Amino acid sequence: MSYLIVGLGNVGGEYEETRHNCGFMVVDALAHSAGAQWRLERHAYRAEMHHKGRTLVLIKPTTYMNLSGKAVNYWLAREKVPLENLLVVVDDLALPVGVLRMKKQGSNGGHNGLADIEAALHSANYCRLRVGIGADYGRGHQIDYVLGRFSEAERALLDPQIARATEAVKAFVTVGADRAMNEYNKTPNPADIA
């Protein structure tokens, strides 16, 4: 059985490790854990890994965040992955740094990448894993904030949650979204991630 795991972000060195690239960080960690290699293909970097009899096709769209739907639509069709086997990993301003939330469907929450995917698929009924990046910015500075890099203190909170997010992805493909949500939507004890 195949799954499409999409990490959202922007390609290019200037965007590496920025808050908006949390999706890339999670799929990079997944690929690294499996020894999977990234290859530049149509609309995306693609890697493939296997976990408990499932095939996970990982992609990092090269279309830039605001046109993510083009890559998702193409790879769903190319890999013949049903919509229920799609998981999009994305940064979320509404959650504190490092907090994870998996949802089976829902609004795009004003996130341009999710909005474009929704438009391309004509559906919001796909699973997404949101990685909290906080919202510690002044009025009019949202773009600078999401395209900025994490502080050392934020990375100390984020890094363990990137690893936890990879486990959430594996749970999604093995036990399903409902059980994965029950396990990984719990807010971690700060003492456990400090």
N, C-alpha and C positions, 0 to 999 in steps of 0.2 A: 504494500500500500504506500502511495506517495503523498507527501505533504509539501506545500510551498511555504517556506519561512522567509518572510521579507523583513529585512532591517532597513528602516528609513533613515536617510541622511543626505548629505551633499558630498559629491566627490571633489577631490582636490586637497592639496596639502594645507591650504588656509582654513579648511573646515575640519581637519582631523582633530579628534578628541574634544570637539565643541559640544555644548549641551544638546544642540539640535541633532547631533550624530549618535545619540545613545542607541538607536536601532542598529547602526553599523557596529557599535562596540559589542552588542550582544551576539550578533551573528558572527563577528570576528572571533569572539571567545568560543562559540560553538564549533566553528571550523577548526580552530586551534586545538580544542580538546579532542577532536577526532582525527587530527592530522590531515584534514581536507585542504586541498589547494584551490585558491581562487583563480578563475580564468575570465578574461574579459570576453563577453559574448554580447549578443544583441540586447541593447537597452540596460545591461546590468553586468556586474561581476557575479559569477555563479560558482558555487562549490556544492559538492554532494557528500552526504554522510549517511551512515546507517546506524539505527538504534533499535534494538530488540525487534528485528524483522521489518522495520519501517524504513523507507527511503525519505530522507529529508533533503529537499532541494533548497539551498540557501541562496538568496540573491540580495545584492546591494545595488539598487537602481542607479544608473549613470545619467538619468534624465533630470537630476536635481529634484529637490523635495516637492516643488509645486507641480511637477508633472509625473509623480510617482505612479499614477494610474496606468499610464502607457506601458510601463515595464511589468506591472502586476498583471494586467490584462493579457499581455503577450505570453508571459511565462505560465500563467494558469492554463492557457490554451495549448501551449507547446508541450507542457508536461502532462496534460490531461488530468489536472488536479481538480476535484470538485470543490466548490466554494466552501463547504464545511471543513475542508482540510487546509484552508488558508489561515495563516497566523501572521499578522503584521505587528512588528515590534517598533514602538514609537516613543518619543519623548513627550512628557506631559507637564505643563506649567502648573496645573491645578493640584499636583501631588508634591509633597515634600521630597527633597533629594533622596533618591534611593528607594522610595516606596514603590512597590509593584502593584498593578491592578490588571487582572485579565478580565475581559468582557467578551461575551459571545456576539454582541452587536451593539449598536447605539449611535449617537450623534458623533460628528467629527470634532466637536468641542472647539471649533474655530481653528483646528489644525489644517493647514493647507495641503499637506501630504495626504491626510485621511480624506479630505474633501475631494481631492482629485481622484483618489481610488474609488470613492463612492460614486462619483460621476462616471468614471470609466466602466465600472461594473454594473451600474444602474441598481445598486443595492448597498445597504449598510449592514447586511446580514453576514458579516464575516467576523472572525475572532481577532481581537487585538490585545496585545500585551503592552500596557503603558508603563513607562519608567519615569518616575518623578524627577523633575529637575528644579523644583521650587519656583518661586516667582519673586525673587529678591531684587527688584529693579524699580526705578522711579518712573513716573509718568512719561510716556513717550520714548522709553528706552528698551522696549521689549525685544526689538530686532537685535540690538547690541548685546542684550543679555543672552538670547538663545544662540547667537553666533559666537559668544564668548566661551572661554574655557573654565572648567571647574577649579575652584580654589583647592589647596591641599586638604583643608578640613572637609570640603564637599567630597573629594575623591576618597577620603577615608570612609565616608558613608556609602558612596556609590559603588566602589570596587567589589565589596562582598555581595552587593545586590546584583551586579552584572553576572557574577557566578550563579547566584540564586535564580536569575532570569533564565540562564541556560538550562537549569534543572526544570523550571516551569515549562519551557518549550518541550523538553523531553517528556514531561508528564502529559502535556497536551496531546502528543502523538501516541502515547501508550495507554493512558487511562481516560482520555477525553477531557473536554473543556470544563465540564461541571466539577469533576474531582480535582482537576488542576486549580480551578478557581478557589475551591474550598481550602486547599493547601497553601497556595501562594498569595492569596489576597489578604492574608492576616498581616496586620502591621507588625513588623518585627520589634522586639524589645530593643531600645537604643543600646543597652548594655551588650546585646548580642552582636551588634554590628560596629561597635566602637573599637 
